[in-house]
Amino acid sequence: MQYVSTRAAPSPATSSNSQQFSDILLGGLATDGGLFLPAEYPQVTGAELDAWRKLSYAELAFEILRKFATDIPEADLRAITAKTYTPEVYRNARPDEDSSRITPLRVLEEGNGTRLLLQALSNGPTLAFKDMAMQLLGNLFEYALAKQKAELNIFGATSGDTGSAAEYAMRGKQGIRVFMLSPHEKMSAFQAAQMFSLQDPNIYNIAIEGVFDDAQDMVKAVSNDLAFKTRHKIGTVNSINWARVVAQVVYYFRGYLEATTSNDQKVSFTVPSGNFGNICAGHIARMMGLPIDKLVAATNENDVLDEFFRTGVYRVRKSSETYHTSSPSMDISKASNFERFVYELVGRDGDRTRALFHKVETHGGFDLSGKPGSDGDEFKLVARYGFKSGKSTHEDRLDTIRDVADDYGIVIDTHTADGIKVAREHLERGVPMIVLETALAAKFNETILDALGEDAERPDGFENIEDLPQKFVVMKADVEAMKAYIAANTGL
Ligand SMILES: *Cc1c(COP(=O)(O)O)cnc(C)c1O
């Protein structure tokens, strides 16, 4: 399997302009600034789908990953997936869920020919769906680094979910250190406790005196110093990482196989979306031949994606137009994985993709509506890929959390509430609608308390997390001091 950049000139993949899975595993962007995608999507046959109905989650993950990671020996890949997708890692299932299913599916509503289902993706160590991919990434990184006898220092900034998922995936891993910046005293007590209570010597929590953007700017400033970056083997694990996207493809197959009994049936998915990483995996599953009817992107008040799927206009927001909402992991001003879909939409033309995303930098967006003066008319092709969208507000979230608690007897988190609100607007007879549950309610308890007047239940082991001893340093937003801290701790 060869990988190409979304900004590469439209020539056939050759060994000089394309790369293998292991080449792009530890990296981020392609050197031309594009994102990696397979030169072509592996196809899945009906016979394979039939055979996959019987597999465990770990075995299914192996079958799908082997189509993309063709340069990793199969026995090694099988061992990595077996070690990642276990009931012990994904142990935070609700009492009535079967944790051995890893991503258990629950029927919320059935009748009138429509079916609404919820797929639990948040039973991993940090109670959010990012564990699904990050846990695999931790094991893949450790494997690849051991082979290359190399080390990696992961450096990033977080406002909550990504940083904790990365730390829980990389803790105790050979050859890896994590330096994670967060805004001092700006995370919820639960989120801070989750990260800071890790005592592993390879995890470095750094609370920056400032807001998230200050922490993010520090990461950019340090990463722009290429000599420092190379010398200290600095890498990232952000949402554009290809291995993260491909790990997420697996649960779309799993959801489909659990919701259907034969391959003649179709299902739709609604995905609470921010950076377009999760739903991009759904698009890839569909391109591989999985019978997905609709892929519905649900946004909160930060509706960049909803606007595009309604109008064909992609208009990124300024920081001043980016709202802090009660579904904070979807508070994005631009969707970093969206380029992967646009590349497809413009017929895999790297030159056009480069020009469109250059225009995002210079003019804040582009317009594919086909109207006079627009940048193209490919919006008319969007339906071919099954995409739909919708938007949800703070009031909608509170209402949905209450409705779901009353009607189905379970408490959902704010991001999942955005998903259910939008999914209900897209229900169709004869096509089951699966909503992806992207976090558990305990992570966003403040809003649950507002909606229901009582605390969200915490999974076992999280009861007193705020009382555990915490390990972190507080630093000013000073780039030189940051570099000195990293240098002192990498010893490189
Ligand atoms: C990251 C995240 C999202 C958004 O996922 P994308 O892949 O960025 O679209 C939604 N919900 C939760 C809880 C998240 O942590």
The ligand as an SDF file (V2000), in Angstrom:
LIG
                    3D

 15 15  0  0  0  0  0  0  0  0999 V2000
  -12.1810   15.0440   19.5550 C   0  0  0  0  0  0  0  0  0  0  0  0
  -13.6250   14.9230   19.9210 C   0  0  0  0  0  0  0  0  0  0  0  0
  -14.6620   15.1530   18.9720 C   0  0  0  0  0  0  0  0  0  0  0  0
  -14.3910   15.6030   17.5610 C   0  0  0  0  0  0  0  0  0  0  0  0
  -13.7940   14.6110   16.7690 O   0  0  0  0  0  0  0  0  0  0  0  0
  -13.0510   15.0040   15.3870 P   0  0  0  0  0  0  0  0  0  0  0  0
  -12.3400   13.7900   14.9740 O   0  0  0  0  0  0  0  0  0  0  0  0
  -12.1210   16.1380   15.7360 O   0  0  0  0  0  0  0  0  0  0  0  0
  -14.1080   15.4450   14.4280 O   0  0  0  0  0  0  0  0  0  0  0  0
  -15.9740   14.9470   19.3770 C   0  0  0  0  0  0  0  0  0  0  0  0
  -16.2660   14.5980   20.6420 N   0  0  0  0  0  0  0  0  0  0  0  0
  -15.3110   14.3810   21.5820 C   0  0  0  0  0  0  0  0  0  0  0  0
  -15.7130   14.0140   22.9610 C   0  0  0  0  0  0  0  0  0  0  0  0
  -13.9600   14.5340   21.2620 C   0  0  0  0  0  0  0  0  0  0  0  0
  -13.0110   14.3320   22.1930 O   0  0  0  0  0  0  0  0  0  0  0  0
  1  2  1  0
  2  3  1  0
  2 14  2  0
  3  4  1  0
  3 10  2  0
  4  5  1  0
  5  6  1  0
  6  7  2  0
  6  8  1  0
  6  9  1  0
 10 11  1  0
 11 12  2  0
 12 13  1  0
 12 14  1  0
 14 15  1  0
M  END
$$$$
